[in-house]
Amino acid sequence: MASNTKDLQEKILKLKKERKALILAHNYQIIEIQEIADFVGDSLQLARKSAESNGFEMIIFAGVKFMAEMAAVLSPAVPVYIPDPKALCPLAGYLDAEKIRKKKKEYPGVPVIVYVNTTAEAKSEADMICTSGSAVEVVESLGVDRVIFGPDANLADYVRTHTSVEIIDIDQSGHCYVHNMFDLSMLIELKEKYPESVAIAHPECPIEIQEQADMVGSTGMMARTVAESDAKVFIIATEMGMLQQLQKRHPDKTIIPMYEGAVCRQMKKHTLEKIVDVLENLPSENVVTVPEPFVPHIREILEKMNTVRGQGPATAVKAET
Ligand code: SF4
């Protein structure tokens, strides 16, 4: 196997063509994977892209497993491979179907909205799905007074500050360990050092960070803001892969991490070597499937979610090679 990054990337680009593979990468992937992907984006953008896989014979999904499951549901004719099947989102682990059923019994008739960061089994119990970029719009689209919501308690707080709809947490302890690493003192210190900066926080961050940031939004919204704003310095509170991408795309701007240790170990399980292995050997254990009984309902609520506009751009960005 070729030993250096450039050789591996060239090998992937060649194999990708031969295999007619569509490579989708999440914003939190290592930059070397983002560089060889066809599209890089947030979970909403990648879900939309995976539904447009006509003409491809396989999808390689460099993200965590729940994202690859959405691609499998939206693109049933094309097999979806994940470079490392152990790339599981710990936030998704907070919510199982039983917890949702219990909450439904407690609040009969109240609709359930789950964040996309959930397993297929949990989604099968939901009335609607949202992403961080579409959560407020999805909640309001139902036209009800209250909703059951989970698993991310920080995202629930974000939604509460933007709607009068009552948000009932399924599990108040649900959180993303990466976005929970940010501390208000980090933001205060950086704001003092860079008073001209724009601070943008992801809605999975604790509420006190959201309250003090200049803007709060999904990674799709962050990409759009940095591209369109006249500001030159940005303090960003999200996973480091996103910051590397922003700095690469905007060398004229300064992207400052709120905390450099904000790295998602699960997203980083994917490597160029593992993508080469998938392209060369098509290992069956890397194919992502969703249990058949769940598929029609999940497809329906994913398609419903895709019709809600949300804050991100309509399509993912074409990766730069
Ligand atoms: S960054 Fe957080 S929410 Fe995203 S995959 Fe990693 S653990 Fe899950």
py3Dmol code that shows the C-alpha trace and the ligand (Angstrom):
import py3Dmol

protein = """\
ATOM      1  CA  MET A   1       0.000   0.000   0.000  1.00  0.00           C
ATOM      2  CA  ALA A   2       1.248   3.479  -0.821  1.00  0.00           C
ATOM      3  CA  SER A   3       2.726   5.079   2.260  1.00  0.00           C
ATOM      4  CA  ASN A   4       2.217   8.811   2.007  1.00  0.00           C
ATOM      5  CA  THR A   5      -0.923  10.893   1.999  1.00  0.00           C
ATOM      6  CA  LYS A   6      -0.645  12.127  -1.574  1.00  0.00           C
ATOM      7  CA  ASP A   7      -0.138   8.594  -2.943  1.00  0.00           C
ATOM      8  CA  LEU A   8      -3.137   7.345  -0.963  1.00  0.00           C
ATOM      9  CA  GLN A   9      -5.303  10.230  -2.158  1.00  0.00           C
ATOM     10  CA  GLU A  10      -4.319   9.598  -5.801  1.00  0.00           C
ATOM     11  CA  LYS A  11      -5.032   5.910  -5.385  1.00  0.00           C
ATOM     12  CA  ILE A  12      -8.492   6.690  -3.977  1.00  0.00           C
ATOM     13  CA  LEU A  13      -9.308   9.113  -6.806  1.00  0.00           C
ATOM     14  CA  LYS A  14      -8.353   6.437  -9.373  1.00  0.00           C
ATOM     15  CA  LEU A  15     -10.278   3.628  -7.639  1.00  0.00           C
ATOM     16  CA  LYS A  16     -13.253   5.908  -7.072  1.00  0.00           C
ATOM     17  CA  LYS A  17     -13.566   6.444 -10.809  1.00  0.00           C
ATOM     18  CA  GLU A  18     -13.241   2.726 -11.594  1.00  0.00           C
ATOM     19  CA  ARG A  19     -15.821   1.780  -8.946  1.00  0.00           C
ATOM     20  CA  LYS A  20     -18.151   4.705  -9.768  1.00  0.00           C
ATOM     21  CA  ALA A  21     -18.103   5.610  -6.073  1.00  0.00           C
ATOM     22  CA  LEU A  22     -19.608   8.740  -4.542  1.00  0.00           C
ATOM     23  CA  ILE A  23     -17.589   9.805  -1.502  1.00  0.00           C
ATOM     24  CA  LEU A  24     -19.450  11.900   1.065  1.00  0.00           C
ATOM     25  CA  ALA A  25     -17.551  13.348   4.028  1.00  0.00           C
ATOM     26  CA  HIS A  26     -18.820  15.118   7.120  1.00  0.00           C
ATOM     27  CA  ASN A  27     -17.330  18.490   8.071  1.00  0.00           C
ATOM     28  CA  TYR A  28     -15.633  16.835  11.069  1.00  0.00           C
ATOM     29  CA  GLN A  29     -13.548  14.426   8.980  1.00  0.00           C
ATOM     30  CA  ILE A  30      -9.772  14.733   8.825  1.00  0.00           C
ATOM     31  CA  ILE A  31      -8.821  17.265   6.155  1.00  0.00           C
ATOM     32  CA  GLU A  32      -7.097  14.573   4.002  1.00  0.00           C
ATOM     33  CA  ILE A  33     -10.464  12.806   3.614  1.00  0.00           C
ATOM     34  CA  GLN A  34     -12.331  16.064   2.986  1.00  0.00           C
ATOM     35  CA  GLU A  35      -9.863  16.730   0.133  1.00  0.00           C
ATOM     36  CA  ILE A  36     -10.756  13.543  -1.787  1.00  0.00           C
ATOM     37  CA  ALA A  37     -14.520  13.628  -1.110  1.00  0.00           C
ATOM     38  CA  ASP A  38     -17.049  14.539  -3.789  1.00  0.00           C
ATOM     39  CA  PHE A  39     -19.018  16.530  -1.227  1.00  0.00           C
ATOM     40  CA  VAL A  40     -18.320  17.749   2.285  1.00  0.00           C
ATOM     41  CA  GLY A  41     -21.115  19.021   4.499  1.00  0.00           C
ATOM     42  CA  ASP A  42     -23.221  18.732   7.629  1.00  0.00           C
ATOM     43  CA  SER A  43     -25.618  15.851   8.226  1.00  0.00           C
ATOM     44  CA  LEU A  44     -28.566  17.598   6.538  1.00  0.00           C
ATOM     45  CA  GLN A  45     -26.539  18.447   3.441  1.00  0.00           C
ATOM     46  CA  LEU A  46     -25.124  14.921   3.211  1.00  0.00           C
ATOM     47  CA  ALA A  47     -28.576  13.366   3.621  1.00  0.00           C
ATOM     48  CA  ARG A  48     -29.764  15.478   0.690  1.00  0.00           C
ATOM     49  CA  LYS A  49     -26.709  14.550  -1.384  1.00  0.00           C
ATOM     50  CA  SER A  50     -27.094  10.830  -0.742  1.00  0.00           C
ATOM     51  CA  ALA A  51     -30.585  11.013  -2.243  1.00  0.00           C
ATOM     52  CA  GLU A  52     -28.951  12.133  -5.525  1.00  0.00           C
ATOM     53  CA  SER A  53     -26.753   9.078  -6.102  1.00  0.00           C
ATOM     54  CA  ASN A  54     -28.062   8.222  -9.596  1.00  0.00           C
ATOM     55  CA  GLY A  55     -25.207   7.088 -11.849  1.00  0.00           C
ATOM     56  CA  PHE A  56     -23.056   5.851  -8.938  1.00  0.00           C
ATOM     57  CA  GLU A  57     -22.547   2.203  -8.014  1.00  0.00           C
ATOM     58  CA  MET A  58     -21.553   2.737  -4.385  1.00  0.00           C
ATOM     59  CA  ILE A  59     -21.484   5.438  -1.712  1.00  0.00           C
ATOM     60  CA  ILE A  60     -18.612   5.718   0.736  1.00  0.00           C
ATOM     61  CA  PHE A  61     -19.866   7.641   3.748  1.00  0.00           C
ATOM     62  CA  ALA A  62     -17.140   9.150   5.927  1.00  0.00           C
ATOM     63  CA  GLY A  63     -19.217  10.122   8.943  1.00  0.00           C
ATOM     64  CA  VAL A  64     -20.654   8.365  11.969  1.00  0.00           C
ATOM     65  CA  LYS A  65     -22.950   5.389  11.495  1.00  0.00           C
ATOM     66  CA  PHE A  66     -26.338   7.090  11.988  1.00  0.00           C
ATOM     67  CA  MET A  67     -25.485   9.386   9.061  1.00  0.00           C
ATOM     68  CA  ALA A  68     -24.601   6.421   6.838  1.00  0.00           C
ATOM     69  CA  GLU A  69     -27.904   4.808   7.854  1.00  0.00           C
ATOM     70  CA  MET A  70     -29.768   7.861   6.542  1.00  0.00           C
ATOM     71  CA  ALA A  71     -27.892   7.550   3.246  1.00  0.00           C
ATOM     72  CA  ALA A  72     -28.860   3.854   3.084  1.00  0.00           C
ATOM     73  CA  VAL A  73     -32.532   4.750   3.560  1.00  0.00           C
ATOM     74  CA  LEU A  74     -32.526   7.586   1.025  1.00  0.00           C
ATOM     75  CA  SER A  75     -30.495   5.718  -1.587  1.00  0.00           C
ATOM     76  CA  PRO A  76     -31.818   2.138  -1.496  1.00  0.00           C
ATOM     77  CA  ALA A  77     -30.450   1.111  -4.908  1.00  0.00           C
ATOM     78  CA  VAL A  78     -26.824   1.975  -4.114  1.00  0.00           C
ATOM     79  CA  PRO A  79     -24.847   0.178  -1.359  1.00  0.00           C
ATOM     80  CA  VAL A  80     -23.513   2.472   1.343  1.00  0.00           C
ATOM     81  CA  TYR A  81     -20.098   1.643   2.835  1.00  0.00           C
ATOM     82  CA  ILE A  82     -18.618   3.140   5.980  1.00  0.00           C
ATOM     83  CA  PRO A  83     -14.788   3.107   6.139  1.00  0.00           C
ATOM     84  CA  ASP A  84     -14.812   2.079   9.828  1.00  0.00           C
ATOM     85  CA  PRO A  85     -18.023   0.401  11.072  1.00  0.00           C
ATOM     86  CA  LYS A  86     -17.044   1.263  14.678  1.00  0.00           C
ATOM     87  CA  ALA A  87     -17.566   4.993  14.065  1.00  0.00           C
ATOM     88  CA  LEU A  88     -20.598   5.396  16.347  1.00  0.00           C
ATOM     89  CA  CYS A  89     -21.874   8.711  17.750  1.00  0.00           C
ATOM     90  CA  PRO A  90     -22.029   8.582  21.585  1.00  0.00           C
ATOM     91  CA  LEU A  91     -24.826  11.186  21.562  1.00  0.00           C
ATOM     92  CA  ALA A  92     -26.972   8.780  19.520  1.00  0.00           C
ATOM     93  CA  GLY A  93     -26.309   6.181  22.238  1.00  0.00           C
ATOM     94  CA  TYR A  94     -28.376   8.203  24.755  1.00  0.00           C
ATOM     95  CA  LEU A  95     -31.670   7.359  23.115  1.00  0.00           C
ATOM     96  CA  ASP A  96     -33.169   3.928  22.612  1.00  0.00           C
ATOM     97  CA  ALA A  97     -36.670   3.171  21.371  1.00  0.00           C
ATOM     98  CA  GLU A  98     -37.836   2.138  24.855  1.00  0.00           C
ATOM     99  CA  LYS A  99     -37.033   5.558  26.360  1.00  0.00           C
ATOM    100  CA  ILE A 100     -39.103   7.218  23.628  1.00  0.00           C
ATOM    101  CA  ARG A 101     -42.025   4.821  24.113  1.00  0.00           C
ATOM    102  CA  LYS A 102     -41.977   5.582  27.859  1.00  0.00           C
ATOM    103  CA  LYS A 103     -42.089   9.329  27.219  1.00  0.00           C
ATOM    104  CA  LYS A 104     -44.953   8.905  24.737  1.00  0.00           C
ATOM    105  CA  LYS A 105     -46.958   7.098  27.415  1.00  0.00           C
ATOM    106  CA  GLU A 106     -46.267   9.957  29.828  1.00  0.00           C
ATOM    107  CA  TYR A 107     -47.393  12.571  27.273  1.00  0.00           C
ATOM    108  CA  PRO A 108     -50.018  10.876  25.084  1.00  0.00           C
ATOM    109  CA  GLY A 109     -50.658  12.606  21.769  1.00  0.00           C
ATOM    110  CA  VAL A 110     -47.608  14.899  21.987  1.00  0.00           C
ATOM    111  CA  PRO A 111     -45.485  14.546  18.821  1.00  0.00           C
ATOM    112  CA  VAL A 112     -41.907  13.259  19.107  1.00  0.00           C
ATOM    113  CA  ILE A 113     -39.061  15.012  17.284  1.00  0.00           C
ATOM    114  CA  VAL A 114     -35.655  13.362  17.375  1.00  0.00           C
ATOM    115  CA  TYR A 115     -32.349  14.903  16.373  1.00  0.00           C
ATOM    116  CA  VAL A 116     -30.728  13.078  13.435  1.00  0.00           C
ATOM    117  CA  ASN A 117     -28.049  11.910  15.880  1.00  0.00           C
ATOM    118  CA  THR A 118     -30.106   8.834  16.795  1.00  0.00           C
ATOM    119  CA  THR A 119     -30.160   5.180  15.804  1.00  0.00           C
ATOM    120  CA  ALA A 120     -32.564   3.872  13.159  1.00  0.00           C
ATOM    121  CA  GLU A 121     -34.501   2.127  15.932  1.00  0.00           C
ATOM    122  CA  ALA A 122     -35.016   5.420  17.794  1.00  0.00           C
ATOM    123  CA  LYS A 123     -36.009   7.205  14.565  1.00  0.00           C
ATOM    124  CA  SER A 124     -38.638   4.539  13.943  1.00  0.00           C
ATOM    125  CA  GLU A 125     -40.480   5.844  17.068  1.00  0.00           C
ATOM    126  CA  ALA A 126     -40.384   9.514  16.018  1.00  0.00           C
ATOM    127  CA  ASP A 127     -42.986  11.656  14.245  1.00  0.00           C
ATOM    128  CA  MET A 128     -40.316  13.919  12.802  1.00  0.00           C
ATOM    129  CA  ILE A 129     -36.539  14.297  12.552  1.00  0.00           C
ATOM    130  CA  CYS A 130     -34.465  17.479  12.687  1.00  0.00           C
ATOM    131  CA  THR A 131     -30.860  18.559  12.263  1.00  0.00           C
ATOM    132  CA  SER A 132     -29.202  21.334  14.258  1.00  0.00           C
ATOM    133  CA  GLY A 133     -29.745  23.616  11.274  1.00  0.00           C
ATOM    134  CA  SER A 134     -33.443  22.830  10.972  1.00  0.00           C
ATOM    135  CA  ALA A 135     -34.525  22.101  14.583  1.00  0.00           C
ATOM    136  CA  VAL A 136     -36.432  25.350  15.191  1.00  0.00           C
ATOM    137  CA  GLU A 137     -38.193  25.234  11.819  1.00  0.00           C
ATOM    138  CA  VAL A 138     -39.101  21.546  12.263  1.00  0.00           C
ATOM    139  CA  VAL A 139     -40.579  22.194  15.739  1.00  0.00           C
ATOM    140  CA  GLU A 140     -42.624  25.115  14.409  1.00  0.00           C
ATOM    141  CA  SER A 141     -43.689  23.250  11.263  1.00  0.00           C
ATOM    142  CA  LEU A 142     -45.894  20.925  13.341  1.00  0.00           C
ATOM    143  CA  GLY A 143     -48.176  23.750  14.541  1.00  0.00           C
ATOM    144  CA  VAL A 144     -48.520  22.310  18.075  1.00  0.00           C
ATOM    145  CA  ASP A 145     -48.083  23.764  21.601  1.00  0.00           C
ATOM    146  CA  ARG A 146     -45.544  21.221  22.814  1.00  0.00           C
ATOM    147  CA  VAL A 147     -43.245  18.502  21.515  1.00  0.00           C
ATOM    148  CA  ILE A 148     -41.171  15.673  22.986  1.00  0.00           C
ATOM    149  CA  PHE A 149     -37.559  16.235  21.939  1.00  0.00           C
ATOM    150  CA  GLY A 150     -34.183  14.467  22.224  1.00  0.00           C
ATOM    151  CA  PRO A 151     -31.522  13.363  22.722  1.00  0.00           C
ATOM    152  CA  ASP A 152     -29.387  16.547  22.896  1.00  0.00           C
ATOM    153  CA  ALA A 153     -30.322  18.728  25.895  1.00  0.00           C
ATOM    154  CA  ASN A 154     -28.182  21.674  24.692  1.00  0.00           C
ATOM    155  CA  LEU A 155     -29.892  21.679  21.303  1.00  0.00           C
ATOM    156  CA  ALA A 156     -33.215  21.532  23.177  1.00  0.00           C
ATOM    157  CA  ASP A 157     -32.160  24.676  25.086  1.00  0.00           C
ATOM    158  CA  TYR A 158     -31.284  26.369  21.791  1.00  0.00           C
ATOM    159  CA  VAL A 159     -34.730  25.559  20.381  1.00  0.00           C
ATOM    160  CA  ARG A 160     -36.400  26.855  23.582  1.00  0.00           C
ATOM    161  CA  THR A 161     -34.766  30.247  23.091  1.00  0.00           C
ATOM    162  CA  HIS A 162     -36.151  30.488  19.538  1.00  0.00           C
ATOM    163  CA  THR A 163     -39.733  29.273  19.867  1.00  0.00           C
ATOM    164  CA  SER A 164     -42.716  29.489  22.174  1.00  0.00           C
ATOM    165  CA  VAL A 165     -43.448  25.779  21.656  1.00  0.00           C
ATOM    166  CA  GLU A 166     -42.857  23.847  24.902  1.00  0.00           C
ATOM    167  CA  ILE A 167     -39.919  21.435  24.554  1.00  0.00           C
ATOM    168  CA  ILE A 168     -40.120  18.284  26.696  1.00  0.00           C
ATOM    169  CA  ASP A 169     -36.714  16.574  27.022  1.00  0.00           C
ATOM    170  CA  ILE A 170     -36.633  12.810  26.548  1.00  0.00           C
ATOM    171  CA  ASP A 171     -33.349  12.607  28.455  1.00  0.00           C
ATOM    172  CA  GLN A 172     -31.912  15.705  30.116  1.00  0.00           C
ATOM    173  CA  SER A 173     -28.471  14.129  30.342  1.00  0.00           C
ATOM    174  CA  GLY A 174     -28.122  13.679  26.545  1.00  0.00           C
ATOM    175  CA  HIS A 175     -25.142  15.625  25.188  1.00  0.00           C
ATOM    176  CA  CYS A 176     -22.262  15.559  22.705  1.00  0.00           C
ATOM    177  CA  TYR A 177     -19.041  15.156  24.694  1.00  0.00           C
ATOM    178  CA  VAL A 178     -17.119  17.205  22.107  1.00  0.00           C
ATOM    179  CA  HIS A 179     -19.371  20.271  22.261  1.00  0.00           C
ATOM    180  CA  ASN A 180     -19.655  19.949  26.035  1.00  0.00           C
ATOM    181  CA  MET A 181     -15.880  20.561  26.284  1.00  0.00           C
ATOM    182  CA  PHE A 182     -16.358  24.300  25.673  1.00  0.00           C
ATOM    183  CA  ASP A 183     -16.291  26.489  28.731  1.00  0.00           C
ATOM    184  CA  LEU A 184     -17.460  30.090  29.026  1.00  0.00           C
ATOM    185  CA  SER A 185     -14.043  31.210  30.330  1.00  0.00           C
ATOM    186  CA  MET A 186     -12.497  30.138  26.988  1.00  0.00           C
ATOM    187  CA  LEU A 187     -14.875  32.387  25.072  1.00  0.00           C
ATOM    188  CA  ILE A 188     -14.410  35.357  27.428  1.00  0.00           C
ATOM    189  CA  GLU A 189     -10.614  35.099  27.214  1.00  0.00           C
ATOM    190  CA  LEU A 190     -10.595  34.906  23.409  1.00  0.00           C
ATOM    191  CA  LYS A 191     -13.096  37.742  23.034  1.00  0.00           C
ATOM    192  CA  GLU A 192     -10.832  39.959  25.168  1.00  0.00           C
ATOM    193  CA  LYS A 193      -7.843  39.029  23.035  1.00  0.00           C
ATOM    194  CA  TYR A 194      -9.682  39.457  19.690  1.00  0.00           C
ATOM    195  CA  PRO A 195     -12.352  42.120  20.307  1.00  0.00           C
ATOM    196  CA  GLU A 196     -13.010  42.534  16.584  1.00  0.00           C
ATOM    197  CA  SER A 197     -13.810  38.836  16.121  1.00  0.00           C
ATOM    198  CA  VAL A 198     -17.151  37.135  15.454  1.00  0.00           C
ATOM    199  CA  ALA A 199     -17.775  34.193  17.809  1.00  0.00           C
ATOM    200  CA  ILE A 200     -19.924  31.375  16.393  1.00  0.00           C
ATOM    201  CA  ALA A 201     -21.062  28.424  18.518  1.00  0.00           C
ATOM    202  CA  HIS A 202     -22.751  25.172  17.509  1.00  0.00           C
ATOM    203  CA  PRO A 203     -26.151  24.628  19.198  1.00  0.00           C
ATOM    204  CA  GLU A 204     -24.814  21.426  20.787  1.00  0.00           C
ATOM    205  CA  CYS A 205     -22.666  23.727  23.010  1.00  0.00           C
ATOM    206  CA  PRO A 206     -23.873  24.504  26.553  1.00  0.00           C
ATOM    207  CA  ILE A 207     -26.456  27.300  26.757  1.00  0.00           C
ATOM    208  CA  GLU A 208     -24.090  29.772  28.482  1.00  0.00           C
ATOM    209  CA  ILE A 209     -21.773  29.590  25.442  1.00  0.00           C
ATOM    210  CA  GLN A 210     -24.730  30.034  23.087  1.00  0.00           C
ATOM    211  CA  GLU A 211     -25.865  33.088  25.044  1.00  0.00           C
ATOM    212  CA  GLN A 212     -22.482  34.813  24.884  1.00  0.00           C
ATOM    213  CA  ALA A 213     -21.591  33.920  21.267  1.00  0.00           C
ATOM    214  CA  ASP A 214     -22.332  36.417  18.496  1.00  0.00           C
ATOM    215  CA  MET A 215     -24.046  33.718  16.445  1.00  0.00           C
ATOM    216  CA  VAL A 216     -25.263  30.155  16.989  1.00  0.00           C
ATOM    217  CA  GLY A 217     -25.698  27.695  14.158  1.00  0.00           C
ATOM    218  CA  SER A 218     -24.962  24.448  12.360  1.00  0.00           C
ATOM    219  CA  THR A 219     -21.682  23.797  10.573  1.00  0.00           C
ATOM    220  CA  GLY A 220     -23.495  24.613   7.304  1.00  0.00           C
ATOM    221  CA  MET A 221     -24.398  28.019   8.712  1.00  0.00           C
ATOM    222  CA  MET A 222     -20.813  28.533   9.934  1.00  0.00           C
ATOM    223  CA  ALA A 223     -19.459  27.838   6.437  1.00  0.00           C
ATOM    224  CA  ARG A 224     -21.877  30.304   4.893  1.00  0.00           C
ATOM    225  CA  THR A 225     -21.215  32.990   7.500  1.00  0.00           C
ATOM    226  CA  VAL A 226     -17.420  32.852   7.188  1.00  0.00           C
ATOM    227  CA  ALA A 227     -17.707  32.925   3.374  1.00  0.00           C
ATOM    228  CA  GLU A 228     -20.119  35.862   3.252  1.00  0.00           C
ATOM    229  CA  SER A 229     -19.145  38.022   6.232  1.00  0.00           C
ATOM    230  CA  ASP A 230     -16.821  41.032   5.959  1.00  0.00           C
ATOM    231  CA  ALA A 231     -15.300  40.087   9.325  1.00  0.00           C
ATOM    232  CA  LYS A 232     -11.715  38.816   9.237  1.00  0.00           C
ATOM    233  CA  VAL A 233     -11.429  36.947  12.548  1.00  0.00           C
ATOM    234  CA  PHE A 234     -13.779  34.188  13.746  1.00  0.00           C
ATOM    235  CA  ILE A 235     -13.782  32.292  17.032  1.00  0.00           C
ATOM    236  CA  ILE A 236     -15.489  28.980  16.379  1.00  0.00           C
ATOM    237  CA  ALA A 237     -16.895  26.516  18.908  1.00  0.00           C
ATOM    238  CA  THR A 238     -17.282  23.192  17.148  1.00  0.00           C
ATOM    239  CA  GLU A 239     -15.248  20.126  16.166  1.00  0.00           C
ATOM    240  CA  MET A 240     -11.726  20.814  14.853  1.00  0.00           C
ATOM    241  CA  GLY A 241     -12.251  19.245  11.388  1.00  0.00           C
ATOM    242  CA  MET A 242     -14.656  22.072  10.566  1.00  0.00           C
ATOM    243  CA  LEU A 243     -12.106  24.697  11.561  1.00  0.00           C
ATOM    244  CA  GLN A 244      -9.404  23.134   9.384  1.00  0.00           C
ATOM    245  CA  GLN A 245     -11.823  23.209   6.452  1.00  0.00           C
ATOM    246  CA  LEU A 246     -12.759  26.860   7.062  1.00  0.00           C
ATOM    247  CA  GLN A 247      -9.121  27.945   7.348  1.00  0.00           C
ATOM    248  CA  LYS A 248      -8.220  26.088   4.150  1.00  0.00           C
ATOM    249  CA  ARG A 249     -11.091  27.652   2.201  1.00  0.00           C
ATOM    250  CA  HIS A 250     -10.487  31.157   3.555  1.00  0.00           C
ATOM    251  CA  PRO A 251      -6.728  31.768   3.850  1.00  0.00           C
ATOM    252  CA  ASP A 252      -7.409  35.534   4.032  1.00  0.00           C
ATOM    253  CA  LYS A 253      -9.371  35.071   7.284  1.00  0.00           C
ATOM    254  CA  THR A 254      -8.261  33.927  10.731  1.00  0.00           C
ATOM    255  CA  ILE A 255     -10.159  31.004  12.222  1.00  0.00           C
ATOM    256  CA  ILE A 256      -9.554  30.609  15.948  1.00  0.00           C
ATOM    257  CA  PRO A 257     -10.670  27.439  17.728  1.00  0.00           C
ATOM    258  CA  MET A 258     -12.446  28.109  21.012  1.00  0.00           C
ATOM    259  CA  TYR A 259     -10.730  24.933  22.208  1.00  0.00           C
ATOM    260  CA  GLU A 260      -8.210  22.915  20.185  1.00  0.00           C
ATOM    261  CA  GLY A 261      -9.003  19.746  22.112  1.00  0.00           C
ATOM    262  CA  ALA A 262     -12.523  19.597  20.632  1.00  0.00           C
ATOM    263  CA  VAL A 263     -11.918  16.498  18.525  1.00  0.00           C
ATOM    264  CA  CYS A 264     -14.502  13.779  17.866  1.00  0.00           C
ATOM    265  CA  ARG A 265     -12.642  10.492  18.267  1.00  0.00           C
ATOM    266  CA  GLN A 266     -15.434   8.581  16.520  1.00  0.00           C
ATOM    267  CA  MET A 267     -15.336  10.743  13.371  1.00  0.00           C
ATOM    268  CA  LYS A 268     -11.551  10.376  13.320  1.00  0.00           C
ATOM    269  CA  LYS A 269     -11.742   6.580  13.107  1.00  0.00           C
ATOM    270  CA  HIS A 270     -11.894   6.900   9.323  1.00  0.00           C
ATOM    271  CA  THR A 271      -8.580   7.002   7.463  1.00  0.00           C
ATOM    272  CA  LEU A 272      -7.430   7.112   3.852  1.00  0.00           C
ATOM    273  CA  GLU A 273      -6.143   3.534   4.238  1.00  0.00           C
ATOM    274  CA  LYS A 274      -9.612   2.324   5.296  1.00  0.00           C
ATOM    275  CA  ILE A 275     -11.197   4.041   2.263  1.00  0.00           C
ATOM    276  CA  VAL A 276      -8.666   2.318  -0.029  1.00  0.00           C
ATOM    277  CA  ASP A 277      -9.552  -1.002   1.607  1.00  0.00           C
ATOM    278  CA  VAL A 278     -13.280  -0.452   0.969  1.00  0.00           C
ATOM    279  CA  LEU A 279     -12.674   0.483  -2.665  1.00  0.00           C
ATOM    280  CA  GLU A 280     -10.362  -2.456  -3.290  1.00  0.00           C
ATOM    281  CA  ASN A 281     -12.130  -5.219  -1.368  1.00  0.00           C
ATOM    282  CA  LEU A 282     -15.787  -4.123  -0.952  1.00  0.00           C
ATOM    283  CA  PRO A 283     -15.912  -5.739   2.528  1.00  0.00           C
ATOM    284  CA  SER A 284     -19.449  -6.845   3.349  1.00  0.00           C
ATOM    285  CA  GLU A 285     -18.994  -5.931   7.046  1.00  0.00           C
ATOM    286  CA  ASN A 286     -18.625  -2.269   5.991  1.00  0.00           C
ATOM    287  CA  VAL A 287     -22.003  -2.136   4.222  1.00  0.00           C
ATOM    288  CA  VAL A 288     -24.514  -0.120   6.265  1.00  0.00           C
ATOM    289  CA  THR A 289     -28.095  -1.372   6.304  1.00  0.00           C
ATOM    290  CA  VAL A 290     -31.251  -0.446   8.182  1.00  0.00           C
ATOM    291  CA  PRO A 291     -33.675  -3.170   9.352  1.00  0.00           C
ATOM    292  CA  GLU A 292     -36.380  -3.417   6.666  1.00  0.00           C
ATOM    293  CA  PRO A 293     -39.396  -2.770   8.996  1.00  0.00           C
ATOM    294  CA  PHE A 294     -37.949   0.655   9.928  1.00  0.00           C
ATOM    295  CA  VAL A 295     -37.179   1.820   6.375  1.00  0.00           C
ATOM    296  CA  PRO A 296     -40.534   3.190   5.061  1.00  0.00           C
ATOM    297  CA  HIS A 297     -41.219   5.288   8.178  1.00  0.00           C
ATOM    298  CA  ILE A 298     -37.670   6.652   8.394  1.00  0.00           C
ATOM    299  CA  ARG A 299     -37.713   7.505   4.680  1.00  0.00           C
ATOM    300  CA  GLU A 300     -41.000   9.344   5.128  1.00  0.00           C
ATOM    301  CA  ILE A 301     -39.795  11.477   8.047  1.00  0.00           C
ATOM    302  CA  LEU A 302     -36.406  12.125   6.407  1.00  0.00           C
ATOM    303  CA  GLU A 303     -38.153  13.330   3.258  1.00  0.00           C
ATOM    304  CA  LYS A 304     -40.432  15.492   5.402  1.00  0.00           C
ATOM    305  CA  MET A 305     -37.376  16.966   7.142  1.00  0.00           C
ATOM    306  CA  ASN A 306     -35.754  17.691   3.791  1.00  0.00           C
ATOM    307  CA  THR A 307     -38.710  19.887   2.844  1.00  0.00           C
ATOM    308  CA  VAL A 308     -38.144  22.142   5.890  1.00  0.00           C
ATOM    309  CA  ARG A 309     -35.741  24.830   4.865  1.00  0.00           C
ATOM    310  CA  GLY A 310     -33.441  25.209   7.900  1.00  0.00           C
ATOM    311  CA  GLN A 311     -30.473  27.563   8.159  1.00  0.00           C
ATOM    312  CA  GLY A 312     -27.810  25.797   6.061  1.00  0.00           C
ATOM    313  CA  PRO A 313     -27.177  26.266   2.343  1.00  0.00           C
ATOM    314  CA  ALA A 314     -29.301  24.046   0.095  1.00  0.00           C
ATOM    315  CA  THR A 315     -26.464  21.821  -1.057  1.00  0.00           C
ATOM    316  CA  ALA A 316     -23.170  20.553   0.282  1.00  0.00           C
ATOM    317  CA  VAL A 317     -19.946  22.033  -1.052  1.00  0.00           C
ATOM    318  CA  LYS A 318     -17.928  20.348  -3.767  1.00  0.00           C
ATOM    319  CA  ALA A 319     -14.677  19.282  -2.181  1.00  0.00           C
ATOM    320  CA  GLU A 320     -11.444  20.905  -3.344  1.00  0.00           C
ATOM    321  CA  THR A 321      -8.815  18.457  -4.516  1.00  0.00           C
TER     322      THR A 321
END
"""
ligand_1 = """\
8
SF4
S -19.117 15.511 17.344
Fe -20.549 14.851 18.951
S -22.524 14.641 17.936
Fe -20.950 14.708 16.322
S -20.457 12.560 15.937
Fe -18.981 13.273 17.472
S -19.945 12.757 19.443
Fe -21.554 12.614 17.889
"""
view = py3Dmol.view(width=600, height=400)
view.addModel(protein, "pdb")
view.setStyle({"model": 0}, {"cartoon": {"style": "trace"}})
view.addModel(ligand_1, "xyz")
view.setStyle({"model": 1}, {"stick": {}})
view.zoomTo()
view.show()
